[in-house]
Every structure is written in structure tokens, then in C-alpha cells.
């Protein structure tokens, strides 16, 4: 079954508030799913390049987002583009390196305590 994404008016030509609310919620959920997939891909990039655990990769993205005043999904898109050969904006690169170093330092300290 296929559905159209074109809003349909009711038989009297109007649309009710419930229909509008559901369509808005649907659009928000579609955006959230797409953003989540982008963030997951960026976490994978950080895991592969910097050998970070997924939780640490998310923390790195979150910190870069906060320190650069950039939305998380935008930072994730930038990291993915970087993995594909595009240069990182200078501020993002600096914050990314600093956040990775903080996470690597935590991992090394944990390894030393365990050993």
C-alpha cells in the first residue's frame, strides 16, 4: 500500500487540527530518524579513525556541538564529509581533536588502572 504525502482536505474542503498535528508530528519523526542515522554514521567514523567506543564517539560529537554552538546533526554531517575527503572547518577540527584527546586520555587512564 502506498500513501501520498500530499495533505488531503476533508470532504467539506477543510482540514482539522488533529490532521495538521499528525502531519507535523510525522514530519518531525522523519527528520529525527534521518538525523539519528547521520549521527550513528559519524560515531562509526570516529570509532574507526580514533578507536573510540560508540558512547565516547557520541560524547565527542556532543562536545564539539556544544563548543562550536553547532547542532549535533550538523557536526555529524561535517565529520562524515571529512571522512569522505572534505576539509574540516578550523574550529570544528580544533574542537574535535580536543574532544578526542580527552576521550583517549580517559581510555588510557582506565587501561592503566586495570593493568
ABEGO torsion letter per residue (X at the ends): XBBBABBBBBAAGBBBAAAAAAAAAAAAAAAAAAAAAAAAAAAAAAAAAAGBBAAAAAAAAAAAAAAAGBBAAAAAAAAAAAAAGBBBBAAAAAAAAAAAAAAAAAAAAAAAAAX
